[in-house]
Amino acid sequence: MHPIRKIVVPVDFSDHSRHALEYAIDFARQVGAEIHVIHAFSMPLTTIAAYDFAGAAVAVPANLWADLESASEKNLEAFLAEFDAKGVEVKSRVVVDVPTTAIVDFAKNVDADLIIMGTRGLTGLKHVALGSVAERTLRSAPCPVLTLKASDG
């Protein structure tokens, strides 16, 4: 069996990703792995661009992208501060890209042995329209993917 040394944990700040990160930290302690946390986001318009708007283009000011990325980095830092990761090396990164693409590329770049992620962050109509990030990651990942439901307790 291939040793697990690098675990990627995508987070979207939901309870599902919180549960996945808690699980990943406990697992990493047991096997001596490091954790690479990624928060990926894209502007909703980039997702909507898949629909035909009669060729209409929307320009997003560069400073808005920078502000969103900066806010995401602060949110990720605050999110990670909630966890007791003693004994586990945790690295983090914010990526502006479609989440599935960002997760798969990130896992390849860090040579991940495992991805641990929540089963859902989006629900309802958004899920139907956009599909599941976890499902698409399972199909494209360069390594095994462990998906977890949020705890009921």
C-alpha positions in Angstrom: 0.0 0.0 0.0 1.2 3.5 -1.0 1.9 5.6 2.2 -0.3 8.6 2.6 1.9 11.7 3.2 0.0 14.5 1.6 -3.7 15.1 2.0 -5.6 17.8 0.1 -8.7 19.2 1.8 -10.9 21.5 -0.2 -13.0 23.9 1.9 -15.9 26.2 1.2 -16.5 27.2 4.9 -19.6 25.0 5.1 -20.3 22.5 7.9 -19.5 19.7 5.4 -16.0 21.0 4.7 -15.5 21.7 8.4 -16.3 18.1 9.2 -14.0 16.9 6.4 -11.1 19.0 7.7 -11.6 17.8 11.3 -11.5 14.2 10.0 -8.5 14.9 7.8 -6.5 16.4 10.8 -7.3 13.3 12.9 -6.4 11.0 10.0 -3.1 12.9 9.3 -2.1 12.6 12.9 -2.4 8.9 12.7 -0.5 8.4 9.5 2.0 11.3 9.9 0.7 13.2 6.8 0.7 16.9 6.1 -2.5 18.7 5.0 -2.9 21.1 2.1 -6.1 23.1 2.4 -7.5 24.8 -0.7 -10.3 27.2 -1.0 -11.3 27.8 -4.6 -13.8 30.1 -6.0 -14.9 31.6 -9.3 -17.2 34.5 -10.0 -20.8 33.2 -10.5 -20.7 34.9 -13.9 -17.9 32.5 -15.0 -20.3 29.6 -14.2 -23.2 31.3 -15.9 -21.1 32.0 -19.0 -21.8 28.4 -20.0 -25.3 29.6 -20.9 -25.9 31.6 -24.1 -26.5 35.3 -23.4 -26.5 36.2 -27.0 -22.8 36.9 -27.0 -23.0 39.5 -24.2 -19.8 39.9 -22.2 -19.5 41.2 -18.7 -16.2 42.9 -17.6 -15.2 42.3 -14.0 -12.9 45.0 -12.6 -9.5 43.7 -11.6 -9.7 45.3 -8.2 -12.9 43.3 -7.5 -11.0 40.1 -8.2 -8.2 41.2 -5.9 -10.6 42.2 -3.1 -12.4 38.8 -3.4 -9.2 37.0 -3.2 -8.0 39.0 -0.2 -11.3 38.4 1.6 -11.1 34.7 0.8 -7.6 34.5 2.2 -8.7 36.2 5.4 -11.8 33.9 5.7 -9.6 30.9 5.2 -7.1 32.0 7.9 -10.0 32.6 10.3 -11.6 29.2 9.4 -8.3 27.4 9.9 -7.8 29.1 13.3 -10.9 27.2 14.6 -9.0 23.8 14.4 -6.5 22.2 16.7 -4.0 21.0 14.2 -1.2 20.4 16.7 1.2 17.8 15.4 0.1 18.2 11.8 1.6 20.5 9.2 -1.2 22.5 7.5 -0.5 24.6 4.4 -3.3 26.6 2.7 -4.0 28.3 -0.6 -6.7 30.3 -2.2 -7.3 29.8 -5.9 -9.4 31.8 -8.3 -10.7 29.1 -10.6 -13.6 26.7 -11.1 -13.5 24.7 -7.8 -13.2 21.2 -9.4 -10.4 22.3 -11.8 -8.6 24.1 -9.0 -8.8 21.0 -6.6 -7.6 18.6 -9.3 -4.8 20.8 -10.4 -3.8 21.6 -6.8 -3.7 17.9 -5.9 -1.5 17.2 -8.9 0.9 20.1 -8.1 1.4 19.0 -4.5 1.6 15.3 -5.5 -1.3 14.5 -3.1 -1.9 10.9 -2.0 -5.5 11.5 -0.9 -8.2 14.1 -1.1 -10.7 14.3 1.8 -13.8 16.5 1.2 -17.4 17.0 2.2 -20.1 15.6 0.0 -21.8 18.8 -0.6 -21.6 22.5 -0.2 -24.3 23.6 -2.6 -27.9 22.3 -2.4 -31.2 22.6 -4.2 -31.4 24.3 -7.6 -27.8 25.3 -7.6 -26.7 21.7 -7.2 -29.0 20.6 -10.1 -27.7 23.4 -12.3 -24.0 23.2 -11.4 -23.6 19.6 -10.4 -21.5 18.4 -7.5 -18.0 19.5 -7.0 -17.3 16.3 -5.1 -18.7 14.2 -7.9 -16.7 15.9 -10.6 -13.6 15.8 -8.4 -14.1 12.0 -8.0 -14.1 11.6 -11.7 -11.0 13.7 -12.4 -8.7 13.4 -9.3 -5.2 12.1 -9.7 -5.5 10.2 -6.4 -8.1 8.5 -4.2 -10.9 10.7 -2.9 -12.6 10.2 0.5 -15.9 11.9 0.7 -17.7 12.5 4.0 -21.2 13.5 4.9 -21.5 16.2 7.6 -21.9 14.7 11.1 -25.5 14.5 12.3 -24.5 15.4 15.9 
